[in-house]
Amino acid sequence: MGIVQAMGESVKLFFRHPGYTMGACFQAMCLTALLMLTVVGFGALFGGMFAIYQHKVALNVLEPEEEPVVTGGNDHQQTGWISQGNV
């Protein structure tokens, strides 16, 4: 994917999820403001924390939501120490 195509996809995602994008930017600004209060925190932690945060934000937008798995109650096998007859 080229840079122009990637930028176009980014704009499409922004218009598809504007509230999420603005909320993520607000959280990033709050994190930046808090880390700027400490000189050591900003210099040592900001780059890594911001990279991890942006990765998680992008992953949440790009990944489809998972369907919840519904179980039928107590239909699973008991594999604990007691159920193996060790008592």
N, C-alpha and C positions, 0 to 999 in steps of 0.2 A: 504494500500500500504506500503510495507516495504521500508527500507532505501535504499537498493540496487536497487530496482525497481524504486524508486523516482530519484535516481542519474542517472540511465539509461535513464529515460524520460527527465531529464534535459539535458543530453548530446545530445539526439535526437533533442530537441528543439533548442539547440545551433547550430547544423549543419543545421537545417531547416531555421533558421533566424540569420545568423552570423552578418550581418550588424547591425541589431537591437540590438543584444546582446553587440557588441562592442561599439555602440553609447550610450547605457544605462550605460555601465561601465565608459565611458569617462565623461558622465554627473555626475555620482556619484563621480568620482575623482575631478571634478571641484567644486562640492558642498562641498566636504571634504576640499579642499584647501581654499575655501572662508571662511568656518566656522572656520578653524584653525587660521585665522587672528585675530579672537576675542576669547579670553579665555572663556568668559561667553557663547558666542554663541555655541562654540563647546561642552562645557560641558553640557549645558542645552538643546540644540536643536538637536544635531546630531543624537542621538538614535531614537527619534520620527520621524524626517524628513526622515532619511534613511529607516526606516521601512515602512513608507507610500509610499515612492518612489519605493521601491522594490515590494510592494504589487501591485501598479499600473502598473509597468513594467510587472510583471508576469500575471496580468489580461489581459493586452493588447495582450500578446502572446497567452494565452490560450483561450480567447474568440474569436469566429468567428466574422468577420466583419458583421455589420448589413446592411441590404439592405435599401436604401433610400426609403422613402414613397413618391410616386408621387400622387399629388392631381390633380383633373381636373379643376383647376382654382378656381372659386367662388362657389364651390358646398357645402360649409359648412354653417351651420345655424348661423345667426347673433344673439348673445345672449347678446348684450350690453344694456345699459340703454336706449339709443335712440330707438333701434329696438323693445323694449318692449312697445313702445307707451307712454313713460313718458314725452314727450315734449309737 
